[in-house]
Amino acid sequence: QVQLVESGGGLVQAGGSLRLSCAASGSVFSINDMTWYRQTPGKQRELVATITKQWSTNYAEAVKGRFTISRDNAKNTVYLEMNDLKPDDTAVYLCNADVVTYLGTRGYWGQGTQVTVSS
């Protein structure tokens, strides 16, 4: 069994910063891609940023230049550094990881962490 736990969300003023973390635990052999998504009520879940095991990254246009994704393979953890936050960044942020276990490889989701940006 694998669990993903996000942390680091909260309330911040526009222009502020937050750092999200997502740690995988359980029967983890290794992790391939790790991805941050965000979701607001009534909207489709949106990909925010992805990082491969080799540290190749990809960002949504809306966050390029403001957000940075990184990972610590030894800790099975992915981070999202968010700077110059805007009210439109308000959402529940969820992480997804492509995890290799003794049963094979599949994607796992965390429970999400709320980010609220006030104007």
Rosetta constraint file for C-alpha pairs under 8 A:
AtomPair CA 1 CA 26 HARMONIC 5.66 0.50
AtomPair CA 1 CA 27 HARMONIC 5.77 0.50
AtomPair CA 2 CA 24 HARMONIC 6.78 0.50
AtomPair CA 2 CA 25 HARMONIC 5.68 0.50
AtomPair CA 2 CA 26 HARMONIC 4.60 0.50
AtomPair CA 2 CA 27 HARMONIC 5.85 0.50
AtomPair CA 2 CA 28 HARMONIC 6.79 0.50
AtomPair CA 2 CA 108 HARMONIC 7.47 0.50
AtomPair CA 3 CA 24 HARMONIC 5.59 0.50
AtomPair CA 3 CA 25 HARMONIC 5.34 0.50
AtomPair CA 3 CA 26 HARMONIC 6.32 0.50
AtomPair CA 3 CA 108 HARMONIC 7.55 0.50
AtomPair CA 3 CA 109 HARMONIC 7.93 0.50
AtomPair CA 3 CA 110 HARMONIC 7.10 0.50
AtomPair CA 4 CA 22 HARMONIC 6.32 0.50
AtomPair CA 4 CA 23 HARMONIC 5.51 0.50
AtomPair CA 4 CA 24 HARMONIC 4.49 0.50
AtomPair CA 4 CA 25 HARMONIC 6.58 0.50
AtomPair CA 4 CA 95 HARMONIC 7.61 0.50
AtomPair CA 4 CA 96 HARMONIC 7.97 0.50
AtomPair CA 4 CA 108 HARMONIC 7.13 0.50
AtomPair CA 4 CA 109 HARMONIC 6.28 0.50
AtomPair CA 4 CA 110 HARMONIC 4.54 0.50
AtomPair CA 4 CA 111 HARMONIC 7.50 0.50
AtomPair CA 5 CA 22 HARMONIC 5.34 0.50
AtomPair CA 5 CA 23 HARMONIC 5.40 0.50
AtomPair CA 5 CA 24 HARMONIC 6.64 0.50
AtomPair CA 5 CA 110 HARMONIC 5.38 0.50
AtomPair CA 5 CA 111 HARMONIC 6.72 0.50
AtomPair CA 5 CA 112 HARMONIC 7.81 0.50
AtomPair CA 6 CA 20 HARMONIC 6.98 0.50
AtomPair CA 6 CA 21 HARMONIC 5.45 0.50
AtomPair CA 6 CA 22 HARMONIC 4.18 0.50
AtomPair CA 6 CA 23 HARMONIC 6.60 0.50
AtomPair CA 6 CA 94 HARMONIC 7.24 0.50
AtomPair CA 6 CA 95 HARMONIC 7.12 0.50
AtomPair CA 6 CA 110 HARMONIC 6.29 0.50
AtomPair CA 6 CA 111 HARMONIC 7.02 0.50
AtomPair CA 6 CA 112 HARMONIC 6.05 0.50
AtomPair CA 6 CA 113 HARMONIC 6.03 0.50
AtomPair CA 7 CA 20 HARMONIC 5.71 0.50
AtomPair CA 7 CA 21 HARMONIC 5.26 0.50
AtomPair CA 7 CA 22 HARMONIC 6.44 0.50
AtomPair CA 7 CA 113 HARMONIC 6.17 0.50
AtomPair CA 8 CA 18 HARMONIC 6.94 0.50
AtomPair CA 8 CA 19 HARMONIC 5.79 0.50
AtomPair CA 8 CA 20 HARMONIC 4.47 0.50
AtomPair CA 8 CA 21 HARMONIC 6.18 0.50
AtomPair CA 8 CA 113 HARMONIC 7.28 0.50
AtomPair CA 9 CA 18 HARMONIC 7.01 0.50
AtomPair CA 9 CA 19 HARMONIC 7.50 0.50
AtomPair CA 9 CA 20 HARMONIC 6.23 0.50
AtomPair CA 9 CA 113 HARMONIC 5.34 0.50
AtomPair CA 9 CA 114 HARMONIC 5.28 0.50
AtomPair CA 9 CA 115 HARMONIC 4.93 0.50
AtomPair CA 9 CA 116 HARMONIC 7.94 0.50
AtomPair CA 10 CA 18 HARMONIC 7.90 0.50
AtomPair CA 10 CA 113 HARMONIC 7.97 0.50
AtomPair CA 10 CA 114 HARMONIC 6.15 0.50
AtomPair CA 10 CA 115 HARMONIC 5.05 0.50
AtomPair CA 10 CA 116 HARMONIC 6.14 0.50
AtomPair CA 11 CA 115 HARMONIC 6.17 0.50
AtomPair CA 11 CA 116 HARMONIC 4.75 0.50
AtomPair CA 11 CA 117 HARMONIC 5.93 0.50
AtomPair CA 11 CA 118 HARMONIC 7.36 0.50
AtomPair CA 12 CA 16 HARMONIC 6.05 0.50
AtomPair CA 12 CA 17 HARMONIC 7.27 0.50
AtomPair CA 12 CA 18 HARMONIC 7.77 0.50
AtomPair CA 12 CA 115 HARMONIC 7.90 0.50
AtomPair CA 12 CA 116 HARMONIC 6.33 0.50
AtomPair CA 12 CA 117 HARMONIC 5.03 0.50
AtomPair CA 12 CA 118 HARMONIC 6.28 0.50
AtomPair CA 13 CA 85 HARMONIC 7.64 0.50
AtomPair CA 13 CA 117 HARMONIC 5.36 0.50
AtomPair CA 13 CA 118 HARMONIC 4.78 0.50
AtomPair CA 13 CA 119 HARMONIC 6.18 0.50
AtomPair CA 14 CA 84 HARMONIC 6.87 0.50
AtomPair CA 14 CA 85 HARMONIC 5.32 0.50
AtomPair CA 14 CA 86 HARMONIC 5.01 0.50
AtomPair CA 14 CA 87 HARMONIC 6.34 0.50
AtomPair CA 14 CA 117 HARMONIC 5.71 0.50
AtomPair CA 14 CA 118 HARMONIC 5.68 0.50
AtomPair CA 14 CA 119 HARMONIC 5.31 0.50
AtomPair CA 15 CA 83 HARMONIC 7.03 0.50
AtomPair CA 15 CA 84 HARMONIC 4.08 0.50
AtomPair CA 15 CA 85 HARMONIC 4.89 0.50
AtomPair CA 15 CA 86 HARMONIC 6.41 0.50
AtomPair CA 16 CA 83 HARMONIC 6.17 0.50
AtomPair CA 16 CA 84 HARMONIC 5.41 0.50
AtomPair CA 16 CA 85 HARMONIC 5.48 0.50
AtomPair CA 17 CA 81 HARMONIC 7.53 0.50
AtomPair CA 17 CA 82 HARMONIC 5.39 0.50
AtomPair CA 17 CA 83 HARMONIC 4.42 0.50
AtomPair CA 17 CA 84 HARMONIC 6.18 0.50
AtomPair CA 17 CA 85 HARMONIC 6.15 0.50
AtomPair CA 18 CA 81 HARMONIC 6.22 0.50
AtomPair CA 18 CA 82 HARMONIC 5.24 0.50
AtomPair CA 18 CA 83 HARMONIC 6.75 0.50
AtomPair CA 19 CA 79 HARMONIC 6.89 0.50
AtomPair CA 19 CA 80 HARMONIC 5.61 0.50
AtomPair CA 19 CA 81 HARMONIC 4.49 0.50
AtomPair CA 19 CA 82 HARMONIC 5.97 0.50
AtomPair CA 20 CA 79 HARMONIC 5.48 0.50
AtomPair CA 20 CA 80 HARMONIC 4.98 0.50
AtomPair CA 20 CA 81 HARMONIC 6.46 0.50
AtomPair CA 20 CA 82 HARMONIC 7.93 0.50
AtomPair CA 21 CA 77 HARMONIC 6.82 0.50
AtomPair CA 21 CA 78 HARMONIC 5.83 0.50
AtomPair CA 21 CA 79 HARMONIC 4.52 0.50
AtomPair CA 21 CA 80 HARMONIC 6.53 0.50
AtomPair CA 22 CA 77 HARMONIC 5.44 0.50
AtomPair CA 22 CA 78 HARMONIC 5.27 0.50
AtomPair CA 22 CA 79 HARMONIC 6.38 0.50
AtomPair CA 22 CA 95 HARMONIC 6.49 0.50
AtomPair CA 22 CA 110 HARMONIC 7.64 0.50
AtomPair CA 23 CA 75 HARMONIC 7.34 0.50
AtomPair CA 23 CA 76 HARMONIC 5.85 0.50
AtomPair CA 23 CA 77 HARMONIC 4.29 0.50
AtomPair CA 23 CA 78 HARMONIC 6.62 0.50
AtomPair CA 24 CA 28 HARMONIC 7.58 0.50
AtomPair CA 24 CA 76 HARMONIC 5.44 0.50
AtomPair CA 24 CA 77 HARMONIC 6.22 0.50
AtomPair CA 25 CA 76 HARMONIC 7.44 0.50
AtomPair CA 27 CA 101 HARMONIC 5.88 0.50
AtomPair CA 27 CA 102 HARMONIC 7.50 0.50
AtomPair CA 28 CA 99 HARMONIC 6.61 0.50
AtomPair CA 28 CA 100 HARMONIC 6.16 0.50
AtomPair CA 28 CA 101 HARMONIC 5.23 0.50
AtomPair CA 29 CA 99 HARMONIC 7.54 0.50
AtomPair CA 29 CA 100 HARMONIC 5.42 0.50
AtomPair CA 29 CA 101 HARMONIC 5.22 0.50
AtomPair CA 29 CA 102 HARMONIC 7.32 0.50
AtomPair CA 30 CA 76 HARMONIC 7.75 0.50
AtomPair CA 30 CA 99 HARMONIC 6.15 0.50
AtomPair CA 30 CA 100 HARMONIC 5.23 0.50
AtomPair CA 30 CA 101 HARMONIC 7.32 0.50
AtomPair CA 31 CA 53 HARMONIC 6.91 0.50
AtomPair CA 31 CA 73 HARMONIC 7.74 0.50
AtomPair CA 31 CA 76 HARMONIC 7.16 0.50
AtomPair CA 31 CA 97 HARMONIC 6.69 0.50
AtomPair CA 31 CA 98 HARMONIC 5.68 0.50
AtomPair CA 31 CA 99 HARMONIC 4.50 0.50
AtomPair CA 31 CA 100 HARMONIC 5.84 0.50
AtomPair CA 32 CA 52 HARMONIC 5.98 0.50
AtomPair CA 32 CA 53 HARMONIC 5.06 0.50
AtomPair CA 32 CA 97 HARMONIC 7.10 0.50
AtomPair CA 32 CA 98 HARMONIC 5.23 0.50
AtomPair CA 32 CA 99 HARMONIC 6.31 0.50
AtomPair CA 32 CA 100 HARMONIC 7.58 0.50
AtomPair CA 33 CA 50 HARMONIC 6.81 0.50
AtomPair CA 33 CA 51 HARMONIC 5.70 0.50
AtomPair CA 33 CA 52 HARMONIC 4.32 0.50
AtomPair CA 33 CA 53 HARMONIC 5.94 0.50
AtomPair CA 33 CA 97 HARMONIC 5.99 0.50
AtomPair CA 33 CA 98 HARMONIC 5.49 0.50
AtomPair CA 34 CA 50 HARMONIC 5.78 0.50
AtomPair CA 34 CA 51 HARMONIC 5.44 0.50
AtomPair CA 34 CA 52 HARMONIC 6.39 0.50
AtomPair CA 34 CA 53 HARMONIC 7.93 0.50
AtomPair CA 34 CA 78 HARMONIC 6.76 0.50
AtomPair CA 34 CA 95 HARMONIC 7.21 0.50
AtomPair CA 34 CA 96 HARMONIC 5.81 0.50
AtomPair CA 34 CA 97 HARMONIC 4.46 0.50
AtomPair CA 34 CA 98 HARMONIC 6.46 0.50
AtomPair CA 35 CA 47 HARMONIC 7.47 0.50
AtomPair CA 35 CA 48 HARMONIC 7.48 0.50
AtomPair CA 35 CA 49 HARMONIC 5.71 0.50
AtomPair CA 35 CA 50 HARMONIC 4.25 0.50
AtomPair CA 35 CA 51 HARMONIC 6.38 0.50
AtomPair CA 35 CA 95 HARMONIC 5.60 0.50
AtomPair CA 35 CA 96 HARMONIC 5.13 0.50
AtomPair CA 35 CA 97 HARMONIC 6.34 0.50
AtomPair CA 36 CA 47 HARMONIC 6.35 0.50
AtomPair CA 36 CA 48 HARMONIC 5.42 0.50
AtomPair CA 36 CA 49 HARMONIC 5.35 0.50
AtomPair CA 36 CA 50 HARMONIC 6.41 0.50
AtomPair CA 36 CA 80 HARMONIC 7.67 0.50
AtomPair CA 36 CA 93 HARMONIC 6.77 0.50
AtomPair CA 36 CA 94 HARMONIC 5.73 0.50
AtomPair CA 36 CA 95 HARMONIC 4.50 0.50
AtomPair CA 36 CA 96 HARMONIC 6.36 0.50
AtomPair CA 37 CA 45 HARMONIC 6.60 0.50
AtomPair CA 37 CA 46 HARMONIC 5.41 0.50
AtomPair CA 37 CA 47 HARMONIC 4.41 0.50
AtomPair CA 37 CA 48 HARMONIC 5.04 0.50
AtomPair CA 37 CA 49 HARMONIC 7.15 0.50
AtomPair CA 37 CA 93 HARMONIC 5.68 0.50
AtomPair CA 37 CA 94 HARMONIC 5.15 0.50
AtomPair CA 37 CA 95 HARMONIC 6.09 0.50
AtomPair CA 37 CA 96 HARMONIC 7.64 0.50
AtomPair CA 38 CA 45 HARMONIC 5.80 0.50
AtomPair CA 38 CA 46 HARMONIC 5.31 0.50
AtomPair CA 38 CA 47 HARMONIC 6.57 0.50
AtomPair CA 38 CA 48 HARMONIC 6.63 0.50
AtomPair CA 38 CA 91 HARMONIC 5.80 0.50
AtomPair CA 38 CA 92 HARMONIC 5.42 0.50
AtomPair CA 38 CA 93 HARMONIC 4.28 0.50
AtomPair CA 38 CA 94 HARMONIC 5.88 0.50
AtomPair CA 39 CA 43 HARMONIC 6.64 0.50
AtomPair CA 39 CA 44 HARMONIC 6.61 0.50
AtomPair CA 39 CA 45 HARMONIC 4.67 0.50
AtomPair CA 39 CA 46 HARMONIC 6.23 0.50
AtomPair CA 39 CA 91 HARMONIC 5.36 0.50
AtomPair CA 39 CA 92 HARMONIC 5.30 0.50
AtomPair CA 39 CA 93 HARMONIC 6.58 0.50
AtomPair CA 39 CA 94 HARMONIC 7.94 0.50
AtomPair CA 40 CA 44 HARMONIC 7.62 0.50
AtomPair CA 40 CA 45 HARMONIC 7.46 0.50
AtomPair CA 40 CA 90 HARMONIC 7.54 0.50
AtomPair CA 40 CA 91 HARMONIC 4.97 0.50
AtomPair CA 40 CA 92 HARMONIC 6.45 0.50
AtomPair CA 47 CA 59 HARMONIC 7.95 0.50
AtomPair CA 47 CA 60 HARMONIC 6.61 0.50
AtomPair CA 48 CA 59 HARMONIC 5.86 0.50
AtomPair CA 48 CA 60 HARMONIC 5.18 0.50
AtomPair CA 48 CA 63 HARMONIC 7.14 0.50
AtomPair CA 49 CA 57 HARMONIC 7.14 0.50
AtomPair CA 49 CA 58 HARMONIC 5.52 0.50
AtomPair CA 49 CA 59 HARMONIC 4.37 0.50
AtomPair CA 49 CA 60 HARMONIC 6.24 0.50
AtomPair CA 49 CA 69 HARMONIC 6.52 0.50
AtomPair CA 50 CA 57 HARMONIC 5.50 0.50
AtomPair CA 50 CA 58 HARMONIC 5.21 0.50
AtomPair CA 50 CA 59 HARMONIC 6.61 0.50
AtomPair CA 50 CA 69 HARMONIC 7.14 0.50
AtomPair CA 51 CA 55 HARMONIC 5.55 0.50
AtomPair CA 51 CA 56 HARMONIC 5.47 0.50
AtomPair CA 51 CA 57 HARMONIC 4.45 0.50
AtomPair CA 51 CA 58 HARMONIC 6.67 0.50
AtomPair CA 51 CA 69 HARMONIC 6.74 0.50
AtomPair CA 51 CA 70 HARMONIC 6.91 0.50
AtomPair CA 51 CA 71 HARMONIC 7.64 0.50
AtomPair CA 52 CA 56 HARMONIC 5.20 0.50
AtomPair CA 52 CA 57 HARMONIC 6.56 0.50
AtomPair CA 53 CA 73 HARMONIC 7.79 0.50
AtomPair CA 55 CA 70 HARMONIC 7.47 0.50
AtomPair CA 55 CA 71 HARMONIC 7.74 0.50
AtomPair CA 57 CA 69 HARMONIC 7.33 0.50
AtomPair CA 59 CA 63 HARMONIC 6.66 0.50
AtomPair CA 59 CA 64 HARMONIC 5.89 0.50
AtomPair CA 60 CA 64 HARMONIC 6.34 0.50
AtomPair CA 63 CA 67 HARMONIC 5.60 0.50
AtomPair CA 66 CA 82 HARMONIC 6.14 0.50
AtomPair CA 66 CA 83 HARMONIC 5.13 0.50
AtomPair CA 66 CA 84 HARMONIC 6.16 0.50
AtomPair CA 66 CA 85 HARMONIC 7.72 0.50
AtomPair CA 67 CA 80 HARMONIC 6.70 0.50
AtomPair CA 67 CA 81 HARMONIC 5.48 0.50
AtomPair CA 67 CA 82 HARMONIC 4.47 0.50
AtomPair CA 67 CA 83 HARMONIC 6.01 0.50
AtomPair CA 68 CA 80 HARMONIC 5.68 0.50
AtomPair CA 68 CA 81 HARMONIC 5.02 0.50
AtomPair CA 68 CA 82 HARMONIC 6.61 0.50
AtomPair CA 69 CA 78 HARMONIC 7.26 0.50
AtomPair CA 69 CA 79 HARMONIC 5.64 0.50
AtomPair CA 69 CA 80 HARMONIC 4.61 0.50
AtomPair CA 69 CA 81 HARMONIC 6.36 0.50
AtomPair CA 70 CA 78 HARMONIC 5.82 0.50
AtomPair CA 70 CA 79 HARMONIC 5.22 0.50
AtomPair CA 70 CA 80 HARMONIC 6.59 0.50
AtomPair CA 71 CA 76 HARMONIC 7.57 0.50
AtomPair CA 71 CA 77 HARMONIC 5.64 0.50
AtomPair CA 71 CA 78 HARMONIC 4.19 0.50
AtomPair CA 71 CA 79 HARMONIC 5.84 0.50
AtomPair CA 72 CA 76 HARMONIC 5.99 0.50
AtomPair CA 72 CA 77 HARMONIC 5.32 0.50
AtomPair CA 72 CA 78 HARMONIC 6.40 0.50
AtomPair CA 73 CA 77 HARMONIC 6.52 0.50
AtomPair CA 85 CA 89 HARMONIC 6.46 0.50
AtomPair CA 85 CA 117 HARMONIC 6.74 0.50
AtomPair CA 86 CA 90 HARMONIC 7.56 0.50
AtomPair CA 86 CA 117 HARMONIC 6.11 0.50
AtomPair CA 86 CA 118 HARMONIC 7.76 0.50
AtomPair CA 86 CA 119 HARMONIC 7.53 0.50
AtomPair CA 87 CA 116 HARMONIC 7.33 0.50
AtomPair CA 87 CA 117 HARMONIC 4.70 0.50
AtomPair CA 87 CA 118 HARMONIC 5.74 0.50
AtomPair CA 87 CA 119 HARMONIC 6.05 0.50
AtomPair CA 88 CA 117 HARMONIC 7.64 0.50
AtomPair CA 89 CA 115 HARMONIC 7.53 0.50
AtomPair CA 89 CA 116 HARMONIC 7.46 0.50
AtomPair CA 89 CA 117 HARMONIC 6.72 0.50
AtomPair CA 90 CA 114 HARMONIC 7.79 0.50
AtomPair CA 90 CA 115 HARMONIC 5.36 0.50
AtomPair CA 90 CA 116 HARMONIC 4.56 0.50
AtomPair CA 90 CA 117 HARMONIC 5.43 0.50
AtomPair CA 91 CA 114 HARMONIC 6.07 0.50
AtomPair CA 91 CA 115 HARMONIC 5.51 0.50
AtomPair CA 91 CA 116 HARMONIC 6.61 0.50
AtomPair CA 92 CA 112 HARMONIC 5.83 0.50
AtomPair CA 92 CA 113 HARMONIC 5.41 0.50
AtomPair CA 92 CA 114 HARMONIC 4.36 0.50
AtomPair CA 92 CA 115 HARMONIC 6.01 0.50
AtomPair CA 93 CA 112 HARMONIC 5.26 0.50
AtomPair CA 93 CA 113 HARMONIC 5.27 0.50
AtomPair CA 93 CA 114 HARMONIC 6.19 0.50
AtomPair CA 93 CA 115 HARMONIC 6.97 0.50
AtomPair CA 94 CA 109 HARMONIC 7.04 0.50
AtomPair CA 94 CA 110 HARMONIC 5.88 0.50
AtomPair CA 94 CA 111 HARMONIC 6.58 0.50
AtomPair CA 94 CA 112 HARMONIC 4.28 0.50
AtomPair CA 94 CA 113 HARMONIC 6.55 0.50
AtomPair CA 95 CA 109 HARMONIC 5.86 0.50
AtomPair CA 95 CA 110 HARMONIC 5.51 0.50
AtomPair CA 95 CA 112 HARMONIC 7.06 0.50
AtomPair CA 96 CA 107 HARMONIC 6.53 0.50
AtomPair CA 96 CA 108 HARMONIC 5.54 0.50
AtomPair CA 96 CA 109 HARMONIC 4.62 0.50
AtomPair CA 96 CA 110 HARMONIC 6.56 0.50
AtomPair CA 97 CA 107 HARMONIC 5.44 0.50
AtomPair CA 97 CA 108 HARMONIC 5.42 0.50
AtomPair CA 97 CA 109 HARMONIC 6.76 0.50
AtomPair CA 98 CA 105 HARMONIC 6.69 0.50
AtomPair CA 98 CA 106 HARMONIC 5.49 0.50
AtomPair CA 98 CA 107 HARMONIC 4.34 0.50
AtomPair CA 98 CA 108 HARMONIC 6.53 0.50
AtomPair CA 99 CA 105 HARMONIC 5.48 0.50
AtomPair CA 99 CA 106 HARMONIC 5.63 0.50
AtomPair CA 99 CA 107 HARMONIC 6.01 0.50
AtomPair CA 99 CA 108 HARMONIC 7.04 0.50
AtomPair CA 100 CA 104 HARMONIC 5.69 0.50
AtomPair CA 100 CA 105 HARMONIC 4.36 0.50
AtomPair CA 100 CA 106 HARMONIC 6.83 0.50
AtomPair CA 101 CA 105 HARMONIC 6.16 0.50
